[in-house]
Amino acid sequence: MTGTKLFFDPGPRPSKILFFGPGPGRGP
């Protein structure tokens, strides 16, 4: 999976992270 994807982080503080780069990792 490469490119840009919108990552929704579920948790006590829901936040939308625009993640750039390869891999299904989480942003900082």
PQR file with spaces between the fields and no chain letter, atoms N, CA, C, O and H, PARSE charges and radii, in Angstrom:
ATOM       1  N    MET     1       0.846   -1.193    0.000 -0.4000 1.5000
ATOM       2  CA   MET     1       0.000    0.000    0.000 -0.0000 2.0000
ATOM       3  C    MET     1       0.884    1.247    0.000  0.5500 1.7000
ATOM       4  O    MET     1       1.622    1.507    0.951 -0.5500 1.4000
ATOM       5  N    THR     2       0.793    1.996   -1.070 -0.4000 1.5000
ATOM       6  CA   THR     2       1.623    3.193   -1.164 -0.0000 2.0000
ATOM       7  C    THR     2       0.769    4.391   -1.534  0.5500 1.7000
ATOM       8  O    THR     2      -0.329    4.242   -2.069 -0.5500 1.4000
ATOM       9  H    THR     2       0.193    1.785   -1.842  0.4000 1.0000
ATOM      10  N    GLY     3       1.281    5.579   -1.246 -0.4000 1.5000
ATOM      11  CA   GLY     3       0.542    6.786   -1.587 -0.0000 2.0000
ATOM      12  C    GLY     3      -0.009    7.461   -0.343  0.5500 1.7000
ATOM      13  O    GLY     3       0.485    7.272    0.769 -0.5500 1.4000
ATOM      14  H    GLY     3       2.174    5.700   -0.812  0.4000 1.0000
ATOM      15  N    THR     4      -1.053    8.259   -0.571 -0.4000 1.5000
ATOM      16  CA   THR     4      -1.642    9.010    0.528 -0.0000 2.0000
ATOM      17  C    THR     4      -2.963    8.393    0.924  0.5500 1.7000
ATOM      18  O    THR     4      -3.779    8.043    0.072 -0.5500 1.4000
ATOM      19  H    THR     4      -1.454    8.412   -1.474  0.4000 1.0000
ATOM      20  N    LYS     5      -3.169    8.261    2.227 -0.4000 1.5000
ATOM      21  CA   LYS     5      -4.431    7.708    2.690 -0.0000 2.0000
ATOM      22  C    LYS     5      -4.869    8.413    3.964  0.5500 1.7000
ATOM      23  O    LYS     5      -4.050    8.866    4.763 -0.5500 1.4000
ATOM      24  H    LYS     5      -2.505    8.545    2.919  0.4000 1.0000
ATOM      25  N    LEU     6      -6.183    8.494    4.130 -0.4000 1.5000
ATOM      26  CA   LEU     6      -6.699    9.166    5.313 -0.0000 2.0000
ATOM      27  C    LEU     6      -6.856    8.136    6.413  0.5500 1.7000
ATOM      28  O    LEU     6      -7.610    7.173    6.279 -0.5500 1.4000
ATOM      29  H    LEU     6      -6.849    8.126    3.481  0.4000 1.0000
ATOM      30  N    PHE     7      -6.125    8.353    7.517 -0.4000 1.5000
ATOM      31  CA   PHE     7      -6.122    7.379    8.592 -0.0000 2.0000
ATOM      32  C    PHE     7      -6.923    7.898    9.773  0.5500 1.7000
ATOM      33  O    PHE     7      -6.621    8.952   10.333 -0.5500 1.4000
ATOM      34  H    PHE     7      -5.512    9.135    7.626  0.4000 1.0000
ATOM      35  N    PHE     8      -7.956    7.137   10.146 -0.4000 1.5000
ATOM      36  CA   PHE     8      -8.753    7.521   11.302 -0.0000 2.0000
ATOM      37  C    PHE     8      -8.256    6.747   12.517  0.5500 1.7000
ATOM      38  O    PHE     8      -8.231    5.516   12.516 -0.5500 1.4000
ATOM      39  H    PHE     8      -8.202    6.281    9.691  0.4000 1.0000
ATOM      40  N    ASP     9      -7.864    7.479   13.546 -0.4000 1.5000
ATOM      41  CA   ASP     9      -7.316    6.839   14.730 -0.0000 2.0000
ATOM      42  C    ASP     9      -8.386    6.708   15.801  0.5500 1.7000
ATOM      43  O    ASP     9      -8.791    7.710   16.390 -0.5500 1.4000
ATOM      44  H    ASP     9      -7.885    8.478   13.547  0.4000 1.0000
ATOM      45  N    PRO    10      -8.855    5.483   16.066 -0.5600 1.5000
ATOM      46  CA   PRO    10      -9.847    5.256   17.106  0.2800 2.0000
ATOM      47  C    PRO    10      -9.199    5.257   18.484  0.5500 1.7000
ATOM      48  O    PRO    10      -8.107    4.716   18.663 -0.5500 1.4000
ATOM      49  N    GLY    11      -9.864    5.856   19.443 -0.4000 1.5000
ATOM      50  CA   GLY    11      -9.293    5.914   20.782 -0.0000 2.0000
ATOM      51  C    GLY    11      -9.934    7.016   21.597  0.5500 1.7000
ATOM      52  O    GLY    11     -10.942    7.594   21.191 -0.5500 1.4000
ATOM      53  H    GLY    11     -10.750    6.295   19.298  0.4000 1.0000
ATOM      54  N    PRO    12      -9.348    7.305   22.745 -0.5600 1.5000
ATOM      55  CA   PRO    12      -9.881    8.340   23.632  0.2800 2.0000
ATOM      56  C    PRO    12      -9.821    9.712   22.973  0.5500 1.7000
ATOM      57  O    PRO    12     -10.591   10.611   23.309 -0.5500 1.4000
ATOM      58  N    ARG    13      -8.897    9.859   22.034 -0.4000 1.5000
ATOM      59  CA   ARG    13      -8.793   11.116   21.297 -0.0000 2.0000
ATOM      60  C    ARG    13      -8.835   10.820   19.808  0.5500 1.7000
ATOM      61  O    ARG    13      -7.787   10.715   19.170 -0.5500 1.4000
ATOM      62  H    ARG    13      -8.270    9.128   21.761  0.4000 1.0000
ATOM      63  N    PRO    14     -10.037   10.683   19.241 -0.5600 1.5000
ATOM      64  CA   PRO    14     -10.179   10.399   17.810  0.2800 2.0000
ATOM      65  C    PRO    14      -9.601   11.546   16.988  0.5500 1.7000
ATOM      66  O    PRO    14      -9.919   12.710   17.230 -0.5500 1.4000
ATOM      67  N    SER    15      -8.763   11.220   16.031 -0.4000 1.5000
ATOM      68  CA   SER    15      -8.183   12.258   15.197 -0.0000 2.0000
ATOM      69  C    SER    15      -7.982   11.739   13.786  0.5500 1.7000
ATOM      70  O    SER    15      -7.716   10.557   13.570 -0.5500 1.4000
ATOM      71  H    SER    15      -8.504   10.274   15.835  0.4000 1.0000
ATOM      72  N    LYS    16      -8.115   12.654   12.824 -0.4000 1.5000
ATOM      73  CA   LYS    16      -7.897   12.278   11.431 -0.0000 2.0000
ATOM      74  C    LYS    16      -6.462   12.616   11.064  0.5500 1.7000
ATOM      75  O    LYS    16      -6.035   13.766   11.172 -0.5500 1.4000
ATOM      76  H    LYS    16      -8.330   13.615   13.000  0.4000 1.0000
ATOM      77  N    ILE    17      -5.723   11.603   10.627 -0.4000 1.5000
ATOM      78  CA   ILE    17      -4.324   11.814   10.283 -0.0000 2.0000
ATOM      79  C    ILE    17      -4.120   11.563    8.789  0.5500 1.7000
ATOM      80  O    ILE    17      -4.432   10.486    8.279 -0.5500 1.4000
ATOM      81  H    ILE    17      -6.070   10.669   10.538  0.4000 1.0000
ATOM      82  N    LEU    18      -3.594   12.569    8.101 -0.4000 1.5000
ATOM      83  CA   LEU    18      -3.296   12.392    6.688 -0.0000 2.0000
ATOM      84  C    LEU    18      -1.899   11.799    6.603  0.5500 1.7000
ATOM      85  O    LEU    18      -0.903   12.484    6.836 -0.5500 1.4000
ATOM      86  H    LEU    18      -3.341   13.443    8.514  0.4000 1.0000
ATOM      87  N    PHE    19      -1.839   10.507    6.262 -0.4000 1.5000
ATOM      88  CA   PHE    19      -0.579    9.787    6.319 -0.0000 2.0000
ATOM      89  C    PHE    19       0.060    9.716    4.937  0.5500 1.7000
ATOM      90  O    PHE    19      -0.534    9.190    3.995 -0.5500 1.4000
ATOM      91  H    PHE    19      -2.648    9.950    6.073  0.4000 1.0000
ATOM      92  N    PHE    20       1.277   10.249    4.822 -0.4000 1.5000
ATOM      93  CA   PHE    20       2.006   10.206    3.561 -0.0000 2.0000
ATOM      94  C    PHE    20       3.080    9.133    3.643  0.5500 1.7000
ATOM      95  O    PHE    20       3.813    9.050    4.629 -0.5500 1.4000
ATOM      96  H    PHE    20       1.760   10.676    5.587  0.4000 1.0000
ATOM      97  N    GLY    21       3.168    8.314    2.605 -0.4000 1.5000
ATOM      98  CA   GLY    21       4.230    7.320    2.579 -0.0000 2.0000
ATOM      99  C    GLY    21       3.686    5.907    2.494  0.5500 1.7000
ATOM     100  O    GLY    21       2.480    5.697    2.618 -0.5500 1.4000
ATOM     101  H    GLY    21       2.573    8.381    1.804  0.4000 1.0000
ATOM     102  N    PRO    22       4.564    4.936    2.284 -0.5600 1.5000
ATOM     103  CA   PRO    22       4.205    3.540    2.157  0.2800 2.0000
ATOM     104  C    PRO    22       3.988    2.897    3.516  0.5500 1.7000
ATOM     105  O    PRO    22       4.454    3.388    4.544 -0.5500 1.4000
ATOM     106  N    GLY    23       3.270    1.790    3.492 -0.4000 1.5000
ATOM     107  CA   GLY    23       3.077    1.055    4.746 -0.0000 2.0000
ATOM     108  C    GLY    23       1.805    1.471    5.454  0.5500 1.7000
ATOM     109  O    GLY    23       1.390    2.627    5.368 -0.5500 1.4000
ATOM     110  H    GLY    23       2.891    1.391    2.657  0.4000 1.0000
ATOM     111  N    PRO    24       1.179    0.527    6.159 -0.5600 1.5000
ATOM     112  CA   PRO    24      -0.056    0.771    6.891  0.2800 2.0000
ATOM     113  C    PRO    24       0.209    1.242    8.312  0.5500 1.7000
ATOM     114  O    PRO    24      -0.545    0.911    9.227 -0.5500 1.4000
ATOM     115  N    GLY    25       1.268    2.007    8.503 -0.4000 1.5000
ATOM     116  CA   GLY    25       1.621    2.426    9.854 -0.0000 2.0000
ATOM     117  C    GLY    25       0.803    3.621   10.313  0.5500 1.7000
ATOM     118  O    GLY    25       0.046    4.207    9.539 -0.5500 1.4000
ATOM     119  H    GLY    25       1.881    2.276    7.759  0.4000 1.0000
ATOM     120  N    ARG    26       0.963    3.972   11.578 -0.4000 1.5000
ATOM     121  CA   ARG    26       0.270    5.132   12.140 -0.0000 2.0000
ATOM     122  C    ARG    26       1.209    6.328   12.163  0.5500 1.7000
ATOM     123  O    ARG    26       2.415    6.189   12.366 -0.5500 1.4000
ATOM     124  H    ARG    26       1.578    3.496   12.207  0.4000 1.0000
ATOM     125  N    GLY    27       0.636    7.493   11.953 -0.4000 1.5000
ATOM     126  CA   GLY    27       1.438    8.709   12.013 -0.0000 2.0000
ATOM     127  C    GLY    27       1.737    9.077   13.455  0.5500 1.7000
ATOM     128  O    GLY    27       1.160    8.495   14.373 -0.5500 1.4000
ATOM     129  H    GLY    27      -0.344    7.606   11.788  0.4000 1.0000
ATOM     130  N    PRO    28       2.619   10.023   13.666 -0.5600 1.5000
ATOM     131  CA   PRO    28       3.002   10.460   15.000  0.2800 2.0000
ATOM     132  C    PRO    28       1.872   11.230   15.679  0.5500 1.7000
ATOM     133  O    PRO    28       2.025   11.675   16.817 -0.5500 1.4000
